[in-house]
């Protein structure tokens, strides 16, 4: 594993990243919750981009991977600020985000904040608004009391060790919701979703498909693919989706 470069943000955070020079548009991998830029999809796409001579960027949000901070201190808004910082400081011209899970939400927030920069979008099990529609909606009354009294709740996961959901993450997430207001996406969008995903449901994908205002948006459901979406056929589908939004 090569050593990353670091970006010091205006919020005093230190964001680890790897940038590959090449022609535009720059493909930017936005990872999921508690994942990092050393995952299978990020590394595969980096190699794919390098072979094509395509500019590519992968990075770790605050509290993830090799960036500063701890996960428990972070929130959707913090990670949105991190995403904007790397886009504004480390890329030029059009970008194509590839948003995985929580990174799909971050990609949509990026498109809302920097619409002039986004030339296309690929999502993989995108999880917009999951703090509200997944966590909060699924909490028992006891969990809601615990969140209020202790400020955090520990959550199990099918894909990683249990992790902490904080009151700040829930409250901050409510400021970042994208499925409650118009969501213009004036560029090609390709959504990929596995039917065996136990973290993000096909209903979430269909809700996003129905909600967004986009002239060229397609959803591909992959039978029996899980949330990781990292086997060879799934990785090939990500490549195909990228070529489609590039018009290649």
MARBA-3410 file (N, C-alpha, C, O; in Angstrom, 1 decimal):
248
0.9,-1.2,0.0,0.0,0.0,0.0,0.9,1.2,0.0,1.7,1.4,0.9 ~ 0.7,2.1,-1.0,1.5,3.3,-1.1,1.0,4.3,-0.2,-0.2,4.3,0.2 ~ 1.9,5.2,0.3,1.5,6.3,1.2,0.6,7.3,0.5,0.9,7.7,-0.6 ~ -0.4,7.8,1.2,-1.3,8.8,0.6,-0.7,10.1,0.6,0.2,10.4,1.4 ~ -1.3,11.0,-0.1,-1.1,12.5,0.0,-2.2,13.0,1.0,-3.1,12.3,1.3
-2.0,14.2,1.5,-2.9,14.7,2.4,-3.4,16.2,2.0,-2.6,16.9,1.5 ~ -4.6,16.4,2.2,-5.2,17.8,2.0,-5.6,18.3,3.4,-6.4,17.7,4.1 ~ -5.2,19.5,3.7,-5.6,20.2,4.9,-6.8,21.1,4.5,-6.7,21.9,3.7 ~ -7.9,20.8,5.2,-9.2,21.5,4.8,-9.4,22.8,5.6,-8.7,23.0,6.6 ~ -10.3,23.6,5.2,-10.6,24.8,5.9,-11.2,24.6,7.3,-11.2,25.5,8.1
-11.7,23.3,7.5,-12.2,23.0,8.8,-11.2,22.4,9.8,-11.5,21.9,10.9 ~ -9.9,22.4,9.3,-8.8,21.8,10.1,-8.7,20.3,10.1,-8.1,19.7,11.0 ~ -9.3,19.7,9.1,-9.2,18.3,8.9,-8.0,17.9,8.0,-7.6,18.7,7.1 ~ -7.6,16.7,8.1,-6.5,16.2,7.2,-7.0,15.0,6.5,-7.2,13.9,7.0 ~ -7.3,15.2,5.2,-7.9,14.2,4.3,-6.9,13.5,3.5,-6.1,14.1,2.7
-6.8,12.1,3.7,-5.9,11.3,2.9,-6.5,11.0,1.5,-7.7,10.8,1.4 ~ -5.6,11.0,0.5,-6.1,10.8,-0.8,-5.0,10.2,-1.7,-3.8,10.3,-1.4 ~ -5.5,9.6,-2.8,-4.6,9.2,-3.9,-5.2,9.8,-5.2,-6.3,9.5,-5.5 ~ -4.4,10.5,-6.0,-4.8,11.1,-7.2,-4.0,10.6,-8.4,-2.8,10.5,-8.3 ~ -4.7,10.2,-9.4,-4.0,9.7,-10.6,-4.2,10.7,-11.7,-5.4,11.0,-12.1
-3.1,11.2,-12.3,-3.3,12.2,-13.4,-3.8,11.5,-14.7,-3.5,10.3,-14.9 ~ -4.4,12.2,-15.5,-4.9,11.7,-16.8,-5.9,12.7,-17.4,-6.1,13.8,-16.9 ~ -6.5,12.3,-18.5,-7.5,13.1,-19.1,-8.8,13.2,-18.4,-9.1,12.3,-17.6 ~ -9.6,14.3,-18.6,-10.9,14.4,-17.9,-11.9,13.6,-18.7,-11.7,13.2,-19.8 ~ -13.1,13.5,-18.1,-13.4,14.0,-16.7,-12.8,13.1,-15.7,-12.5,12.0,-15.9
-12.6,13.7,-14.5,-12.0,13.0,-13.4,-13.0,12.1,-12.7,-14.1,12.6,-12.3 ~ -12.7,10.8,-12.6,-13.6,9.9,-11.9,-13.2,10.0,-10.4,-12.0,9.8,-10.0 ~ -14.2,10.2,-9.6,-14.0,10.4,-8.1,-14.7,9.3,-7.4,-16.0,9.3,-7.4 ~ -14.0,8.5,-6.6,-14.7,7.4,-5.9,-15.1,7.9,-4.5,-14.2,8.4,-3.7 ~ -16.4,7.9,-4.2,-16.9,8.3,-2.9,-17.3,7.0,-2.1,-18.3,6.4,-2.5
-16.6,6.7,-1.1,-16.8,5.4,-0.4,-18.0,5.4,0.5,-18.6,6.5,0.7 ~ -18.2,4.3,1.1,-19.4,4.1,2.0,-19.0,4.4,3.4,-17.9,4.7,3.8 ~ -20.0,4.2,4.3,-19.9,4.4,5.7,-18.9,3.4,6.3,-19.1,2.2,6.2 ~ -17.9,4.0,7.0,-16.9,3.2,7.7,-16.1,2.3,6.7,-15.4,1.4,7.2 ~ -16.1,2.6,5.4,-15.2,1.9,4.5,-14.1,2.9,4.2,-14.1,4.1,4.7
-13.1,2.5,3.4,-12.0,3.4,3.1,-11.6,3.3,1.6,-12.1,2.5,0.9 ~ -10.6,4.1,1.2,-10.2,4.1,-0.2,-9.3,3.0,-0.6,-8.8,2.9,-1.7 ~ -9.1,2.0,0.3,-8.3,0.8,0.0,-9.2,-0.4,-0.4,-8.7,-1.5,-0.5 ~ -10.5,-0.2,-0.5,-11.4,-1.2,-0.8,-11.3,-1.7,-2.2,-10.7,-1.1,-3.1 ~ -12.0,-2.9,-2.5,-11.9,-3.5,-3.8,-12.3,-2.6,-4.9,-11.6,-2.5,-5.9
-13.5,-2.0,-4.8,-14.0,-1.2,-5.9,-13.1,0.0,-6.2,-12.8,0.3,-7.3 ~ -12.6,0.7,-5.1,-11.8,1.9,-5.3,-10.5,1.5,-6.0,-10.1,2.2,-7.0 ~ -9.9,0.5,-5.6,-8.6,0.1,-6.2,-8.8,-0.5,-7.6,-8.0,-0.2,-8.5 ~ -9.9,-1.2,-7.8,-10.2,-1.7,-9.2,-10.4,-0.5,-10.2,-9.8,-0.5,-11.3 ~ -11.1,0.5,-9.8,-11.4,1.6,-10.6,-10.2,2.4,-10.9,-10.0,3.0,-11.9
-9.3,2.5,-9.9,-8.1,3.3,-10.1,-7.2,2.6,-11.1,-6.7,3.3,-12.0 ~ -7.1,1.3,-11.1,-6.4,0.5,-12.1,-7.0,0.7,-13.5,-6.3,0.8,-14.5 ~ -8.3,0.6,-13.5,-9.1,0.8,-14.8,-8.8,2.2,-15.3,-8.6,2.3,-16.5 ~ -8.9,3.2,-14.5,-8.7,4.5,-15.0,-7.2,4.7,-15.5,-7.0,5.4,-16.5 ~ -6.3,4.2,-14.7,-4.9,4.3,-15.1,-4.6,3.7,-16.5,-3.9,4.2,-17.3
-5.2,2.5,-16.7,-5.1,1.8,-18.0,-5.7,2.6,-19.1,-5.2,2.5,-20.3 ~ -6.7,3.4,-18.9,-7.3,4.2,-19.9,-6.7,5.6,-20.0,-7.0,6.4,-21.0 ~ -5.8,6.0,-19.1,-5.2,7.3,-19.1,-6.3,8.3,-18.6,-6.2,9.5,-18.9 ~ -7.2,7.9,-17.7,-8.2,8.7,-17.2,-7.8,9.2,-15.8,-7.3,8.5,-15.0 ~ -8.1,10.5,-15.5,-7.9,11.1,-14.2,-8.8,10.4,-13.2,-9.9,10.1,-13.5
-8.2,10.1,-12.0,-9.0,9.4,-11.0,-8.6,9.9,-9.6,-7.4,10.3,-9.4 ~ -9.5,9.9,-8.7,-9.3,10.4,-7.3,-10.0,9.5,-6.3,-11.2,9.2,-6.5 ~ -9.3,9.0,-5.3,-10.0,8.3,-4.2,-9.5,9.0,-2.9,-8.4,9.5,-2.8 ~ -10.4,9.0,-1.9,-10.0,9.7,-0.7,-10.8,9.0,0.5,-11.7,8.3,0.3 ~ -10.3,9.4,1.7,-11.0,8.9,3.0,-11.6,10.1,3.6,-11.0,11.2,3.8
-12.9,10.0,4.0,-13.6,11.0,4.8,-12.9,11.1,6.2,-12.2,10.2,6.6 ~ -13.2,12.2,6.8,-12.8,12.4,8.2,-13.3,11.2,9.0,-14.4,10.7,8.9 ~ -12.4,10.6,9.9,-12.7,9.5,10.7,-12.8,8.2,10.0,-13.2,7.2,10.6 ~ -12.3,8.1,8.8,-12.3,6.9,8.0,-10.8,6.7,7.5,-10.1,7.7,7.2 ~ -10.4,5.5,7.4,-9.1,5.1,6.8,-8.0,5.9,7.4,-7.8,5.9,8.6
-7.2,6.6,6.6,-6.0,7.3,7.0,-6.2,8.8,7.2,-5.2,9.5,7.4 ~ -7.4,9.3,7.2,-7.7,10.7,7.4,-7.8,10.9,8.9,-7.8,10.0,9.7 ~ -7.7,12.2,9.3,-7.8,12.5,10.7,-9.1,12.3,11.3,-10.1,12.1,10.6 ~ -9.2,12.4,12.6,-10.5,12.3,13.3,-10.9,10.9,13.6,-10.3,9.9,13.2 ~ -12.0,10.8,14.4,-12.6,9.5,14.7,-14.0,9.4,14.1,-14.7,10.4,13.9
-14.4,8.2,13.7,-15.7,8.0,13.1,-16.8,8.6,13.9,-17.8,9.2,13.4 ~ -16.8,8.3,15.3,-17.9,8.7,16.1,-18.1,10.2,16.2,-19.2,10.7,16.5 ~ -17.1,11.0,15.8,-17.2,12.5,15.9,-17.8,13.0,14.6,-18.2,14.2,14.5 ~ -17.9,12.2,13.5,-18.3,12.6,12.2,-19.8,12.6,12.0,-20.6,12.1,12.8 ~ -20.2,13.2,10.8,-21.6,13.3,10.4,-21.7,13.4,8.9,-20.7,13.7,8.3
-22.9,13.3,8.4,-23.1,13.4,7.0,-22.6,14.8,6.5,-22.0,14.9,5.4 ~ -22.9,15.9,7.2,-22.5,17.2,6.8,-21.0,17.3,6.8,-20.4,18.0,5.9 ~ -20.3,16.7,7.8,-18.8,16.8,7.8,-18.2,16.1,6.6,-17.3,16.6,6.0 ~ -18.8,15.0,6.3,-18.3,14.2,5.1,-18.6,14.9,3.8,-17.9,14.7,2.8 ~ -19.7,15.6,3.8,-20.0,16.5,2.6,-19.0,17.6,2.5,-18.5,17.9,1.4
-18.6,18.2,3.6,-17.6,19.2,3.5,-16.3,18.6,3.0,-15.5,19.2,2.2 ~ -15.9,17.4,3.5,-14.7,16.7,3.0,-14.8,16.5,1.5,-13.8,16.7,0.8 ~ -15.9,16.0,1.0,-16.1,15.8,-0.4,-15.9,17.1,-1.2,-15.3,17.1,-2.3 ~ -16.6,18.1,-0.8,-16.4,19.4,-1.5,-15.0,19.9,-1.5,-14.5,20.4,-2.5 ~ -14.3,19.7,-0.4,-12.9,20.1,-0.3,-12.0,19.4,-1.3,-11.2,20.0,-1.9
-12.2,18.1,-1.4,-11.3,17.4,-2.4,-11.7,17.7,-3.8,-10.8,17.8,-4.7 ~ -13.0,17.9,-4.1,-13.4,18.3,-5.4,-12.8,19.7,-5.8,-12.3,19.9,-6.9 ~ -13.0,20.6,-4.8,-12.6,22.0,-5.1,-11.1,22.2,-5.2,-10.6,23.0,-5.9 ~ -10.3,21.4,-4.4,-8.9,21.6,-4.3,-8.0,20.6,-5.1,-6.9,20.9,-5.4 ~ -8.6,19.5,-5.4,-7.8,18.4,-6.1,-8.2,18.1,-7.5,-7.5,17.2,-8.1
-9.3,18.7,-8.0,-9.7,18.4,-9.3,-9.9,19.6,-10.1,-10.2,20.7,-9.5 ~ -9.9,19.5,-11.4,-10.2,20.6,-12.3,-11.2,20.1,-13.4,-11.1,19.0,-13.8 ~ -12.1,21.0,-13.8,-13.0,20.6,-14.8,-14.1,19.7,-14.4,-14.3,19.5,-13.2 ~ -14.7,19.0,-15.3,-15.8,18.1,-15.0,-15.3,16.8,-14.2,-14.2,16.4,-14.4 ~ -16.2,16.4,-13.4,-16.0,15.2,-12.6,-17.1,14.2,-12.7,-18.3,14.6,-13.0
-16.8,12.9,-12.6,-17.9,11.9,-12.5,-17.7,11.1,-11.2,-16.8,10.3,-11.1 ~ -18.6,11.4,-10.2,-18.5,10.7,-9.0,-19.0,9.3,-9.2,-19.9,9.0,-9.9 ~ -18.4,8.3,-8.4,-18.9,7.0,-8.3,-19.2,6.8,-6.8,-18.3,6.7,-6.0 ~ -20.5,6.9,-6.4,-20.8,6.9,-5.0,-21.3,5.5,-4.6,-22.3,5.0,-5.1 ~ -20.7,5.0,-3.6,-21.0,3.6,-3.1,-21.7,3.8,-1.7,-21.1,4.4,-0.8
-22.9,3.3,-1.6,-23.7,3.3,-0.4,-23.8,4.8,0.2,-24.4,5.6,-0.5 ~ -23.3,5.0,1.4,-23.3,6.4,1.9,-22.6,7.4,0.9,-23.0,8.5,0.8 ~ -21.7,6.9,0.1,-21.1,7.7,-0.9,-22.0,8.1,-2.0,-21.8,9.1,-2.7 ~ -23.1,7.3,-2.2,-24.1,7.7,-3.1,-24.9,8.9,-2.7,-25.1,9.8,-3.5 ~ -25.1,9.0,-1.4,-25.7,10.2,-0.8,-24.8,11.3,-1.0,-25.2,12.4,-1.3
-23.5,11.1,-0.7,-22.5,12.2,-0.8,-22.4,12.7,-2.3,-22.3,13.9,-2.5 ~ -22.6,11.8,-3.2,-22.5,12.2,-4.6,-23.7,13.0,-5.0,-23.6,14.0,-5.8 ~ -24.9,12.7,-4.4,-26.1,13.5,-4.7,-25.9,14.9,-4.1,-26.4,15.9,-4.7 ~ -25.4,14.9,-2.9,-25.1,16.2,-2.2,-24.1,17.1,-3.0,-24.3,18.3,-3.2 ~ -23.1,16.4,-3.6,-22.1,17.1,-4.4,-22.8,17.6,-5.7,-22.6,18.8,-6.0
-23.7,16.8,-6.3,-24.4,17.3,-7.5,-25.3,18.5,-7.2,-25.4,19.4,-8.0 ~ -25.8,18.5,-6.0,-26.7,19.7,-5.6,-25.8,20.9,-5.3,-26.2,22.0,-5.6 ~ -24.6,20.7,-4.7,-23.8,21.8,-4.3,-22.9,22.4,-5.5,-22.6,23.5,-5.6 ~ -22.5,21.5,-6.4,-21.6,21.8,-7.5,-22.2,21.3,-8.8,-21.5,20.5,-9.5 ~ -23.4,21.7,-9.2,-24.0,21.1,-10.4,-23.2,21.3,-11.7,-23.2,20.6,-12.6
-22.5,22.5,-11.7,-21.7,22.8,-12.9,-20.5,22.0,-13.1,-19.9,21.9,-14.1 ~ -20.1,21.2,-12.0,-18.9,20.4,-12.1,-19.2,18.9,-12.5,-18.3,18.3,-13.0 ~ -20.4,18.5,-12.2,-20.7,17.1,-12.4,-21.1,16.8,-13.8,-22.1,17.4,-14.3 ~ -20.4,15.9,-14.5,-20.7,15.5,-15.9,-21.5,14.3,-16.0,-22.0,14.0,-17.1 ~ -21.6,13.5,-14.9,-22.3,12.2,-14.9,-22.1,11.6,-13.6,-21.3,12.1,-12.8
-22.9,10.6,-13.3,-22.9,10.0,-11.9,-23.2,8.5,-12.0,-24.1,8.1,-12.7 ~ -22.4,7.7,-11.3,-22.7,6.3,-11.1,-22.8,6.0,-9.6,-22.0,6.4,-8.8 ~ -24.0,5.4,-9.2,-24.2,5.0,-7.9,-24.2,3.5,-7.7,-24.6,2.8,-8.6 ~ -23.7,3.0,-6.6,-23.7,1.6,-6.3,-24.4,1.4,-4.9,-23.8,1.9,-3.9 ~ -25.5,0.9,-4.9,-26.3,0.7,-3.6,-26.4,2.1,-2.9,-26.1,2.1,-1.7
-26.8,3.1,-3.6,-26.9,4.4,-3.0,-27.8,4.4,-1.8,-28.9,3.8,-1.9 ~ -27.4,5.2,-0.8,-28.2,5.2,0.5,-28.5,6.6,0.9,-28.2,7.0,2.0 ~ -29.3,7.3,0.0,-29.6,8.7,0.4,-30.6,8.7,1.6,-31.4,7.8,1.7 ~ -30.4,9.6,2.5,-31.3,9.8,3.7,-31.4,8.7,4.6,-32.3,8.5,5.4 ~ -30.3,7.8,4.6,-30.4,6.6,5.5,-30.4,6.9,7.0,-31.0,6.1,7.7
-29.9,8.0,7.4,-29.9,8.3,8.8,-31.3,8.5,9.3,-31.7,8.1,10.5 ~ -32.2,9.0,8.4,-33.6,9.3,8.8,-34.5,8.1,8.5,-35.2,7.6,9.3 ~ -34.4,7.6,7.2,-35.3,6.5,6.8,-34.8,5.1,7.2,-35.7,4.2,7.2 ~ -33.6,5.0,7.5,-33.1,3.7,7.9,-32.9,3.6,9.5,-33.6,2.9,10.1 ~ -32.0,4.4,10.0,-31.7,4.4,11.4,-32.9,4.9,12.2,-33.5,4.1,13.0
-33.2,6.2,12.1,-34.3,6.7,13.0,-35.6,6.0,12.8,-36.3,5.7,13.8 ~ -36.0,5.8,11.6,-37.3,5.1,11.4,-37.3,3.7,11.9,-38.4,3.2,12.3 ~ -36.1,3.1,12.0,-36.1,1.7,12.5,-35.8,1.6,14.0,-35.8,0.5,14.5 ~ -35.5,2.7,14.7,-35.2,2.6,16.1,-36.4,2.3,16.9,-37.5,2.8,16.6 ~ -36.2,1.5,17.9,-37.3,1.2,18.9,-37.4,2.5,19.8,-36.5,3.3,19.8
-38.5,2.5,20.6,-38.6,3.6,21.5,-37.4,3.6,22.5,-37.0,4.6,23.0 ~ -37.0,2.4,22.9,-35.9,2.3,23.8,-34.6,2.8,23.2,-33.8,3.5,23.9 ~ -34.4,2.6,21.9,-33.2,3.1,21.3,-33.2,4.6,21.1,-32.2,5.3,21.3 ~ -34.4,5.1,20.9,-34.6,6.6,20.8,-34.3,7.2,22.1,-33.7,8.3,22.2 ~ -34.7,6.6,23.2,-34.4,7.1,24.5,-33.0,7.1,24.8,-32.4,8.0,25.4
-32.3,6.0,24.4,-30.9,5.8,24.6,-30.1,6.9,23.9,-29.2,7.5,24.4 ~ -30.5,7.1,22.6,-29.9,8.2,21.8,-30.0,9.5,22.5,-29.1,10.3,22.5 ~ -31.2,9.8,23.0,-31.4,11.1,23.7,-30.6,11.2,25.0,-30.1,12.3,25.3 ~ -30.6,10.1,25.8,-30.0,10.2,27.1,-28.5,10.0,27.0,-27.7,10.8,27.7 ~ -28.0,9.1,26.2,-26.6,8.8,26.2,-25.9,9.5,25.0,-24.6,9.6,25.0
-26.6,9.9,24.0,-26.1,10.6,22.8,-25.6,9.6,21.8,-25.0,10.1,20.8 ~ -25.8,8.3,22.0,-25.4,7.3,21.0,-26.0,6.0,21.2,-26.5,5.7,22.3 ~ -26.1,5.2,20.1,-26.6,3.9,20.1,-25.7,3.0,19.3,-25.1,3.4,18.2 ~ -25.4,1.8,19.7,-24.5,0.9,19.0,-25.4,0.0,18.0,-26.4,-0.5,18.5 ~ -25.0,0.0,16.8,-25.8,-0.7,15.8,-25.0,-1.9,15.2,-23.8,-1.8,14.9
-25.7,-3.1,15.0,-25.1,-4.2,14.4,-25.0,-4.0,12.9,-25.7,-3.2,12.3 ~ -24.2,-4.8,12.2,-24.1,-4.7,10.7,-23.8,-6.1,10.1,-23.1,-6.9,10.8 ~ -24.4,-6.3,9.0,-24.1,-7.6,8.3,-22.7,-7.6,7.6,-22.2,-8.6,7.1 ~ -22.1,-6.4,7.5,-20.9,-6.2,6.6,-19.7,-5.7,7.4,-18.6,-5.6,6.8 ~ -19.8,-5.4,8.7,-18.7,-4.9,9.5,-19.0,-5.1,10.9,-20.1,-5.6,11.3
-18.1,-4.8,11.8,-18.3,-4.8,13.2,-19.4,-3.8,13.6,-19.6,-2.9,12.9 ~ -20.0,-4.0,14.8,-21.0,-3.0,15.2,-20.4,-1.6,15.2,-19.2,-1.4,15.5 ~ -21.2,-0.6,15.0,-20.7,0.8,15.0,-21.7,1.7,15.7,-22.9,1.3,15.9 ~ -21.2,2.8,16.1,-21.9,3.8,16.9,-22.7,4.8,16.0,-22.1,5.4,15.1 ~ -24.0,4.9,16.3,-24.8,6.0,15.7,-25.0,7.1,16.8,-25.5,6.8,17.8
-24.6,8.3,16.5,-24.7,9.4,17.5,-25.9,10.2,17.2,-26.5,10.2,16.1 ~ -26.3,10.9,18.3,-27.4,11.9,18.1,-27.1,12.9,17.1,-27.9,13.4,16.3 ~ -25.8,13.3,17.1,-25.4,14.4,16.1,-25.6,13.9,14.7,-26.0,14.6,13.8 ~ -25.2,12.6,14.4,-25.4,12.0,13.1,-26.8,12.1,12.6,-27.1,12.4,11.5 ~ -27.7,11.7,13.5,-29.2,11.8,13.2,-29.6,13.2,12.9,-30.2,13.5,11.9
-29.3,14.1,13.9,-29.8,15.5,13.8,-29.1,16.2,12.6,-29.8,17.0,11.9 ~ -27.8,16.0,12.4,-27.1,16.6,11.3,-27.6,16.0,9.9,-27.7,16.8,9.0 ~ -27.9,14.7,9.9,-28.4,14.1,8.7,-29.7,14.8,8.2,-29.9,14.8,7.0 ~ -30.5,15.2,9.1,-31.8,15.9,8.7,-31.6,17.1,7.9,-32.5,17.5,7.2 ~ -30.4,17.8,8.1,-30.1,19.0,7.3,-29.6,18.6,5.9,-29.6,19.5,5.0
-29.3,17.3,5.7,-28.7,16.9,4.4,-29.6,16.1,3.6,-29.2,15.5,2.5 ~ -30.9,15.9,3.9,-31.8,15.0,3.2,-31.9,15.5,1.7,-32.0,16.7,1.5 ~ -32.0,14.5,0.8,-32.1,14.8,-0.6,-33.4,14.3,-1.2,-33.7,14.7,-2.4 ~ -34.2,13.5,-0.5,-35.4,12.9,-1.1,-36.7,13.6,-0.7,-37.8,13.2,-0.9 ~ -36.5,14.8,0.0,-37.7,15.6,0.5,-37.9,16.9,-0.3,-38.8,17.6,-0.1
-37.0,17.1,-1.3,-37.1,18.4,-2.0,-36.6,18.0,-3.5,-36.1,17.0,-3.7 ~ -36.9,18.9,-4.4,-36.5,18.6,-5.8,-35.1,18.3,-5.9,-34.2,18.9,-5.2 ~ -34.8,17.3,-6.8,-33.4,16.8,-6.9,-33.0,16.8,-8.4,-33.1,15.7,-9.0 ~ -32.7,17.9,-9.0,-32.3,17.9,-10.4,-30.9,17.3,-10.6,-30.0,17.7,-10.0 ~ -30.9,16.4,-11.6,-29.6,15.7,-12.0,-29.5,15.9,-13.5,-29.9,14.9,-14.2
-29.0,17.0,-14.0,-29.1,17.3,-15.4,-27.9,16.7,-16.2,-27.2,17.3,-17.0 ~ -27.7,15.4,-16.0,-26.6,14.7,-16.6,-26.9,13.2,-16.5,-27.8,12.8,-15.8 ~ -26.2,12.3,-17.3,-26.5,10.9,-17.3,-26.2,10.3,-15.9,-25.2,10.6,-15.3 ~ -27.1,9.4,-15.4,-26.9,8.8,-14.1,-27.2,7.3,-14.4,-28.2,6.9,-15.0 ~ -26.3,6.4,-13.8,-26.5,5.0,-13.8,-26.4,4.5,-12.4,-25.5,4.7,-11.7
-27.5,3.8,-12.0,-27.6,3.3,-10.6,-27.5,1.8,-10.7,-28.1,1.1,-11.5 ~ -26.7,1.2,-9.8,-26.5,-0.2,-9.7,-26.9,-0.7,-8.3,-26.6,0.0,-7.3 ~ -27.6,-1.8,-8.3,-28.2,-2.3,-7.0,-28.3,-3.8,-7.0,-28.9,-4.4,-7.9 ~ -27.8,-4.4,-6.0,-28.0,-5.9,-5.8,-29.3,-6.2,-5.1,-29.7,-5.6,-4.2 ~ -29.9,-7.3,-5.6,-31.2,-7.7,-5.0,-31.0,-8.4,-3.6,-31.9,-8.6,-2.9
-29.7,-8.9,-3.3,-29.4,-9.6,-2.1,-28.8,-8.6,-1.1,-28.2,-9.1,-0.1 ~ -28.9,-7.3,-1.3,-28.3,-6.3,-0.4,-29.2,-6.2,0.8,-30.3,-5.9,0.7 ~ -28.6,-6.5,2.0,-29.3,-6.4,3.2,-29.1,-5.0,3.9,-29.7,-4.8,4.9 ~ -28.3,-4.2,3.4,-28.0,-2.9,3.9,-28.8,-1.8,3.3,-29.3,-0.9,3.9 ~ -29.0,-1.9,1.9,-29.8,-0.9,1.2,-30.8,-1.7,0.3,-30.4,-2.6,-0.4
-32.0,-1.4,0.4,-33.1,-2.1,-0.3,-33.3,-1.7,-1.7,-32.9,-0.5,-2.1 ~ -33.9,-2.6,-2.5,-34.2,-2.2,-3.9,-35.3,-1.1,-3.8,-35.4,-0.2,-4.7 ~ -36.1,-1.0,-2.8,-37.1,0.1,-2.6,-36.4,1.4,-2.5,-36.9,2.4,-3.1 ~ -35.3,1.5,-1.9,-34.5,2.8,-1.8,-34.1,3.2,-3.2,-34.2,4.4,-3.6 ~ -33.6,2.2,-4.0,-33.1,2.5,-5.4,-34.3,3.0,-6.2,-34.2,4.0,-7.0
-35.5,2.4,-6.1,-36.6,2.8,-6.8,-37.1,4.1,-6.4,-37.6,4.9,-7.2 ~ -37.1,4.4,-5.1,-37.5,5.7,-4.6,-36.6,6.8,-5.2,-37.2,7.9,-5.6 ~ -35.3,6.6,-5.2,-34.4,7.6,-5.8,-34.7,7.8,-7.3,-34.7,8.9,-7.8 ~ -34.9,6.7,-8.0,-35.2,6.7,-9.4,-36.4,7.5,-9.7,-36.4,8.3,-10.7 ~ -37.4,7.3,-8.9,-38.7,8.0,-9.1,-38.6,9.5,-8.7,-39.3,10.3,-9.3
-37.8,9.8,-7.7,-37.7,11.1,-7.2,-36.9,12.1,-8.0,-37.3,13.3,-8.2 ~ -35.8,11.6,-8.5,-34.8,12.6,-9.2,-35.4,13.1,-10.5,-36.1,12.4,-11.2 ~ -35.1,14.3,-10.8,-35.4,14.9,-12.1,-34.2,14.8,-13.0,-33.3,15.6,-12.9 ~ -34.2,13.8,-13.8,-33.0,13.4,-14.7,-33.5,13.0,-16.0,-34.3,12.1,-16.1 ~ -32.9,13.5,-17.1,-33.3,13.1,-18.5,-32.7,11.8,-18.9,-33.2,11.2,-19.9
-31.7,11.3,-18.2,-31.1,10.0,-18.6,-30.6,9.3,-17.4,-29.5,9.3,-17.0 ~ -31.6,8.6,-16.8,-31.3,7.9,-15.5,-31.8,6.4,-15.6,-32.9,6.2,-16.0 ~ -30.9,5.5,-15.4,-31.2,4.1,-15.5,-30.8,3.3,-14.2,-29.7,3.6,-13.7 ~ -31.6,2.4,-13.8,-31.3,1.5,-12.7,-31.1,0.1,-13.2,-32.0,-0.5,-13.9 ~ -30.0,-0.5,-12.8,-29.7,-1.9,-13.1,-29.8,-2.7,-11.8,-29.0,-2.5,-10.8
-30.7,-3.7,-11.7,-30.8,-4.6,-10.6,-30.1,-5.9,-10.9,-30.3,-6.5,-11.9 ~ -29.2,-6.3,-10.0,-28.4,-7.5,-10.2,-28.8,-8.5,-9.2,-28.7,-8.4,-8.0 ~ -29.4,-9.6,-9.8,-29.9,-10.7,-9.0,-28.8,-11.3,-8.1,-27.8,-11.7,-8.6 ~ -29.1,-11.4,-6.8,-28.2,-12.1,-5.8,-26.9,-11.3,-5.5,-26.1,-11.8,-4.7 ~ -26.7,-10.2,-6.1,-25.6,-9.4,-5.7,-25.8,-8.7,-4.3,-26.9,-8.3,-4.0
-24.8,-8.7,-3.4,-25.0,-8.2,-2.1,-24.4,-6.7,-2.0,-24.1,-6.1,-3.1 ~ -24.3,-6.2,-0.8,-24.0,-4.8,-0.7,-22.5,-4.5,-1.1,-22.2,-3.3,-1.5 ~ -21.7,-5.5,-1.0,-20.3,-5.2,-1.4,-20.2,-4.9,-2.9,-19.3,-4.1,-3.3 ~ -20.9,-5.6,-3.7,-20.9,-5.4,-5.2,-19.5,-5.3,-5.7,-19.1,-4.4,-6.5 ~ -18.7,-6.4,-5.3,-17.3,-6.3,-5.6,-16.8,-7.6,-6.4,-15.5,-7.7,-6.6
-17.6,-8.5,-6.8,-17.1,-9.6,-7.6,-16.9,-9.2,-9.0,-17.2,-8.0,-9.4 ~ -16.2,-10.0,-9.8,-15.8,-9.6,-11.1,-17.0,-9.1,-12.0,-16.8,-8.1,-12.7 ~ -18.1,-9.8,-12.0,-19.2,-9.3,-12.9,-19.7,-8.0,-12.4,-20.1,-7.1,-13.2 ~ -19.8,-7.7,-11.1,-20.2,-6.4,-10.6,-19.2,-5.3,-11.0,-19.6,-4.2,-11.3 ~ -17.9,-5.6,-10.8,-16.9,-4.6,-11.2,-17.0,-4.3,-12.7,-16.8,-3.1,-13.1
-17.3,-5.3,-13.5,-17.5,-5.0,-14.9,-18.7,-4.1,-15.2,-18.6,-3.3,-16.1 ~ -19.7,-4.3,-14.4,-20.9,-3.5,-14.6,-20.6,-2.0,-14.2,-21.1,-1.1,-14.8 ~ -19.8,-1.8,-13.2,-19.4,-0.4,-12.8,-18.6,0.2,-14.0,-18.9,1.4,-14.3 ~ -17.7,-0.6,-14.6,-16.9,0.0,-15.7,-17.9,0.4,-16.9,-17.8,1.4,-17.5 ~ -18.8,-0.5,-17.2,-19.8,-0.2,-18.2,-20.6,1.0,-18.0,-20.8,1.8,-18.8
-21.0,1.1,-16.7,-21.8,2.3,-16.3,-21.0,3.6,-16.5,-21.5,4.6,-17.0 ~ -19.7,3.5,-16.1,-18.9,4.7,-16.3,-18.7,5.1,-17.8,-18.8,6.3,-18.1 ~ -18.5,4.1,-18.6,-18.4,4.4,-20.0,-19.7,5.0,-20.6,-19.6,5.9,-21.5 ~ -20.8,4.5,-20.1,-22.1,5.0,-20.6,-22.2,6.5,-20.2,-22.6,7.3,-21.1 ~ -22.0,6.9,-19.0,-22.2,8.3,-18.6,-21.1,9.2,-19.2,-21.3,10.4,-19.4
-20.0,8.6,-19.6,-19.0,9.4,-20.3,-19.3,9.5,-21.8,-18.8,10.4,-22.5 ~ -20.2,8.7,-22.3,-20.6,8.7,-23.7,-19.5,8.1,-24.5,-19.4,8.3,-25.7 ~ -18.7,7.2,-23.9,-17.6,6.5,-24.6,-18.1,5.3,-25.4,-17.3,4.6,-26.0
END
